[in-house]
């Protein structure tokens, strides 16, 4: 990577700009609660509502659990709301 590219990335990051853009999903989505498989001891989850339609944009809510909590406990109270509202939870 060139120094110009590194400088551009650093400047973009400080401006809060995303470097990736949404695209149309490919394949068949897995609905429901899915582990992200980022770690074997503590992992995050993605919840895709049962009424998700790949042809329609869906809002994404990023949930952060408190200290001592876990991803499942942080998402569990909101699963029915996500289904009713068509919101994807992470």
Z-matrix of the N, CA and C atoms (Angstrom, degrees):
N
C 1 1.440
C 2 1.530 1 107.51
N 3 1.307 2 115.61 1 136.67
C 4 1.458 3 120.01 2 -178.32
C 5 1.527 4 110.55 3 -78.91
N 6 1.315 5 115.63 4 159.82
C 7 1.469 6 120.43 5 178.01
C 8 1.526 7 111.02 6 -63.23
N 9 1.343 8 116.80 7 -35.34
C 10 1.465 9 119.98 8 176.81
C 11 1.524 10 111.19 9 -61.06
N 12 1.329 11 116.83 10 -41.78
C 13 1.468 12 121.56 11 179.18
C 14 1.523 13 110.03 12 -65.56
N 15 1.332 14 117.42 13 -43.58
C 16 1.469 15 121.31 14 178.41
C 17 1.526 16 110.01 15 -60.26
N 18 1.326 17 117.08 16 -44.88
C 19 1.466 18 120.77 17 178.92
C 20 1.523 19 111.54 18 -62.43
N 21 1.333 20 116.13 19 -42.04
C 22 1.464 21 120.37 20 178.53
C 23 1.524 22 110.78 21 -62.35
N 24 1.324 23 118.00 22 -44.98
C 25 1.465 24 121.46 23 179.70
C 26 1.523 25 110.81 24 -62.85
N 27 1.335 26 116.75 25 -41.82
C 28 1.457 27 120.26 26 179.37
C 29 1.522 28 110.87 27 -64.11
N 30 1.306 29 117.44 28 -42.82
C 31 1.462 30 121.62 29 179.02
C 32 1.523 31 110.61 30 -65.24
N 33 1.314 32 117.24 31 -43.56
C 34 1.458 33 121.49 32 179.77
C 35 1.523 34 110.55 33 -62.90
N 36 1.335 35 117.24 34 -41.73
C 37 1.463 36 120.88 35 -179.60
C 38 1.522 37 110.75 36 -62.62
N 39 1.321 38 117.32 37 -39.71
C 40 1.463 39 119.32 38 -179.68
C 41 1.519 40 111.84 39 -71.15
N 42 1.307 41 118.42 40 -19.50
C 43 1.461 42 122.05 41 178.42
C 44 1.528 43 111.53 42 -90.32
N 45 1.338 44 118.00 43 -2.45
C 46 1.451 45 121.79 44 177.84
C 47 1.513 46 114.03 45 72.93
N 48 1.307 47 118.12 46 25.83
C 49 1.465 48 121.03 47 -179.49
C 50 1.524 49 110.59 48 -92.52
N 51 1.320 50 115.16 49 141.78
C 52 1.460 51 120.47 50 175.39
C 53 1.518 52 109.70 51 -79.32
N 54 1.318 53 115.79 52 140.53
C 55 1.460 54 120.00 53 178.11
C 56 1.520 55 111.91 54 -95.96
N 57 1.323 56 117.19 55 -6.96
C 58 1.465 57 120.24 56 176.67
C 59 1.521 58 108.08 57 -119.66
N 60 1.282 59 115.52 58 158.21
C 61 1.458 60 121.43 59 -178.63
C 62 1.524 61 109.49 60 -126.94
N 63 1.340 62 117.39 61 148.71
C 64 1.463 63 120.05 62 178.55
C 65 1.524 64 111.53 63 -62.39
N 66 1.302 65 115.80 64 146.46
C 67 1.461 66 121.94 65 175.28
C 68 1.525 67 108.27 66 -132.05
N 69 1.288 68 115.99 67 169.05
C 70 1.462 69 121.31 68 177.70
C 71 1.527 70 109.19 69 -68.03
N 72 1.352 71 118.35 70 130.71
C 73 1.463 72 120.47 71 178.57
C 74 1.530 73 111.63 72 -61.40
N 75 1.306 74 115.69 73 150.52
C 76 1.465 75 121.48 74 174.86
C 77 1.522 76 108.19 75 -121.60
N 78 1.312 77 117.03 76 148.20
C 79 1.454 78 121.11 77 -179.88
C 80 1.517 79 111.97 78 82.73
N 81 1.307 80 115.54 79 -176.13
C 82 1.456 81 122.48 80 -179.51
C 83 1.524 82 108.87 81 -97.36
N 84 1.335 83 117.83 82 123.42
C 85 1.469 84 119.25 83 -178.65
C 86 1.521 85 111.92 84 -72.08
N 87 1.319 86 115.62 85 147.97
C 88 1.458 87 121.26 86 172.54
C 89 1.519 88 107.19 87 -86.88
N 90 1.316 89 116.71 88 119.84
C 91 1.458 90 121.16 89 -179.06
C 92 1.518 91 110.07 90 -89.66
N 93 1.318 92 115.64 91 156.77
C 94 1.455 93 120.76 92 178.99
C 95 1.517 94 111.85 93 91.64
N 96 1.324 95 115.63 94 -160.94
C 97 1.453 96 122.83 95 -175.02
C 98 1.525 97 110.65 96 -88.08
N 99 1.324 98 116.10 97 124.17
C 100 1.457 99 121.88 98 -177.29
C 101 1.525 100 109.39 99 -128.00
N 102 1.339 101 118.89 100 132.36
C 103 1.467 102 119.39 101 173.40
C 104 1.527 103 110.05 102 -70.56
N 105 1.329 104 116.39 103 146.49
C 106 1.457 105 120.60 104 178.35
C 107 1.528 106 111.78 105 -80.52
N 108 1.329 107 116.63 106 -16.41
C 109 1.471 108 123.34 107 179.15
C 110 1.526 109 111.63 108 57.05
N 111 1.336 110 115.61 109 44.34
C 112 1.454 111 121.60 110 177.74
C 113 1.525 112 111.89 111 -89.51
N 114 1.335 113 116.53 112 -25.63
C 115 1.451 114 121.83 113 -177.63
C 116 1.521 115 108.64 114 -152.44
N 117 1.313 116 117.51 115 149.54
C 118 1.472 117 120.16 116 -178.42
C 119 1.520 118 112.30 117 -82.57
N 120 1.341 119 118.55 118 -24.85
C 121 1.464 120 121.05 119 -178.38
C 122 1.528 121 112.18 120 -94.30
N 123 1.309 122 117.41 121 -47.20
C 124 1.470 123 122.52 122 179.76
C 125 1.518 124 107.25 123 -129.20
N 126 1.296 125 116.04 124 124.58
C 127 1.458 126 119.96 125 -174.24
C 128 1.519 127 110.10 126 -131.12
N 129 1.300 128 116.07 127 161.08
C 130 1.451 129 122.40 128 172.51
C 131 1.516 130 109.79 129 -97.15
N 132 1.323 131 116.04 130 168.98
C 133 1.451 132 121.35 131 179.22
C 134 1.525 133 110.20 132 -131.44
N 135 1.307 134 114.95 133 153.32
C 136 1.454 135 123.14 134 172.15
C 137 1.517 136 106.71 135 -120.37
N 138 1.325 137 116.64 136 130.89
C 139 1.454 138 120.67 137 176.44
C 140 1.515 139 108.72 138 -116.36
N 141 1.322 140 115.80 139 118.11
C 142 1.464 141 122.27 140 177.04
C 143 1.531 142 106.43 141 -105.81
N 144 1.344 143 117.61 142 120.59
C 145 1.463 144 120.06 143 -175.00
C 146 1.521 145 112.45 144 -62.76
N 147 1.317 146 114.18 145 154.05
C 148 1.470 147 121.06 146 -176.70
C 149 1.522 148 112.89 147 -61.78
N 150 1.335 149 117.41 148 -25.49
C 151 1.467 150 120.65 149 -178.26
C 152 1.528 151 112.12 150 -97.42
N 153 1.319 152 118.61 151 14.99
C 154 1.471 153 122.01 152 -179.14
C 155 1.521 154 110.56 153 -61.88
N 156 1.336 155 115.12 154 133.78
C 157 1.458 156 122.11 155 176.80
C 158 1.528 157 108.18 156 -121.31
N 159 1.331 158 119.11 157 115.91
C 160 1.466 159 120.69 158 -178.29
C 161 1.526 160 113.70 159 -57.54
N 162 1.317 161 117.98 160 -23.28
C 163 1.463 162 120.67 161 -178.52
C 164 1.536 163 112.46 162 -79.17
N 165 1.328 164 117.32 163 -9.43
C 166 1.463 165 122.10 164 -178.82
C 167 1.527 166 110.61 165 -117.39
N 168 1.329 167 118.68 166 132.77
C 169 1.464 168 120.19 167 175.55
C 170 1.525 169 110.35 168 -59.89
N 171 1.317 170 116.89 169 143.93
C 172 1.460 171 121.71 170 178.44
C 173 1.524 172 109.06 171 -125.50
N 174 1.330 173 117.44 172 138.67
C 175 1.458 174 119.23 173 175.96
C 176 1.528 175 110.47 174 -68.02
N 177 1.312 176 115.60 175 149.00
C 178 1.463 177 122.51 176 178.67
C 179 1.517 178 108.27 177 -118.60
N 180 1.337 179 116.80 178 130.25
C 181 1.459 180 122.15 179 175.74
C 182 1.520 181 107.29 180 -115.08
N 183 1.321 182 116.25 181 123.89
C 184 1.459 183 122.29 182 176.82
C 185 1.518 184 107.34 183 -94.51
N 186 1.317 185 116.21 184 117.55
C 187 1.461 186 122.37 185 -177.36
C 188 1.524 187 108.99 186 -101.81
N 189 1.316 188 116.79 187 139.35
C 190 1.463 189 122.47 188 175.62
C 191 1.526 190 107.79 189 -122.46
N 192 1.335 191 116.47 190 121.76
C 193 1.465 192 119.44 191 179.31
C 194 1.524 193 109.33 192 -82.76
N 195 1.296 194 116.59 193 161.33
C 196 1.455 195 121.83 194 179.27
C 197 1.513 196 112.15 195 -76.49
N 198 1.313 197 115.12 196 171.44
C 199 1.462 198 121.41 197 178.64
C 200 1.525 199 109.80 198 -58.26
N 201 1.309 200 115.93 199 134.30
C 202 1.457 201 121.21 200 -179.56
C 203 1.516 202 113.26 201 85.03
N 204 1.322 203 117.88 202 -7.94
C 205 1.460 204 121.21 203 178.88
C 206 1.511 205 111.46 204 -88.44
N 207 1.316 206 115.83 205 -172.97
C 208 1.469 207 120.36 206 176.06
C 209 1.525 208 109.25 207 -142.87
N 210 1.304 209 115.59 208 166.23
C 211 1.462 210 121.27 209 -174.39
C 212 1.531 211 112.08 210 -60.50
N 213 1.315 212 117.47 211 -43.47
C 214 1.464 213 119.88 212 -178.49
C 215 1.520 214 110.58 213 -63.36
N 216 1.325 215 117.07 214 -44.45
C 217 1.456 216 121.26 215 178.80
C 218 1.525 217 112.69 216 -63.28
N 219 1.326 218 116.45 217 -32.65
C 220 1.454 219 120.68 218 178.57
C 221 1.517 220 113.10 219 -72.54
N 222 1.332 221 116.91 220 -32.31
C 223 1.468 222 120.66 221 -178.20
C 224 1.528 223 113.55 222 -89.59
N 225 1.321 224 117.40 223 -33.11
C 226 1.467 225 122.25 224 -170.94
C 227 1.534 226 114.26 225 -48.97
N 228 1.349 227 119.77 226 -44.89
C 229 1.473 228 118.20 227 -178.14
C 230 1.535 229 114.25 228 -65.89
N 231 1.325 230 117.51 229 -13.83
C 232 1.460 231 120.65 230 -173.67
C 233 1.532 232 114.07 231 -108.54
N 234 1.330 233 118.54 232 1.13
C 235 1.465 234 120.71 233 -175.17
C 236 1.526 235 112.21 234 -63.14
N 237 1.321 236 118.18 235 -44.88
C 238 1.472 237 119.94 236 179.58
C 239 1.525 238 111.01 237 -65.30
N 240 1.332 239 116.74 238 -38.31
C 241 1.459 240 120.78 239 177.07
C 242 1.529 241 110.32 240 -62.89
N 243 1.340 242 116.51 241 -41.15
C 244 1.474 243 120.49 242 179.75
C 245 1.518 244 109.92 243 -62.44
N 246 1.329 245 117.71 244 -42.43
C 247 1.467 246 120.28 245 177.88
C 248 1.520 247 111.23 246 -63.10
N 249 1.318 248 117.12 247 -43.09
C 250 1.468 249 120.94 248 -177.85
C 251 1.519 250 112.15 249 -69.03
N 252 1.339 251 116.86 250 -28.95
C 253 1.461 252 121.36 251 -174.42
C 254 1.510 253 114.22 252 -105.08
N 255 1.342 254 117.47 253 -9.68
C 256 1.460 255 120.16 254 -178.07
C 257 1.515 256 113.57 255 72.36
N 258 1.325 257 116.50 256 29.36
C 259 1.473 258 121.70 257 -178.05
C 260 1.523 259 109.80 258 -97.01
N 261 1.330 260 116.40 259 135.34
C 262 1.462 261 122.21 260 173.68
C 263 1.520 262 107.10 261 -88.14
N 264 1.333 263 117.27 262 131.76
C 265 1.456 264 122.90 263 179.73
C 266 1.530 265 110.51 264 -109.97
N 267 1.316 266 116.00 265 141.00
C 268 1.458 267 121.40 266 172.89
C 269 1.507 268 108.32 267 -130.46
